[in-house]
Amino acid sequence: MPVTSSPQYQRFLKLLRSARISSGKTQVQVAKILKKPQSFVSKSESGERRVDVVDLQQFAKIYKKPFSYFE
């Protein structure tokens, strides 16, 4: 089973999306901050693209969440 389909990773993806929504930002706004296309954020949230630790640090900073929020 791929890691991205594990229950733990699915929970992480929900937290990632929830953090963005609670920050009041759209995928387009986050992408602009990251200087990436909107599809980067969408694919990160859907699990189509695996989120690495550097990306997660950037998301956490943008969403004003501690890194531990995503555990």
Secondary structure, 3 states (H helix, E strand, C coil): CCHHHCHHHHHHHHHHHHHHHHCCCCHHHHHHHHCCCHHHHHHHHHCCCCCCHHHHHHHHHHHCCCHHHHC
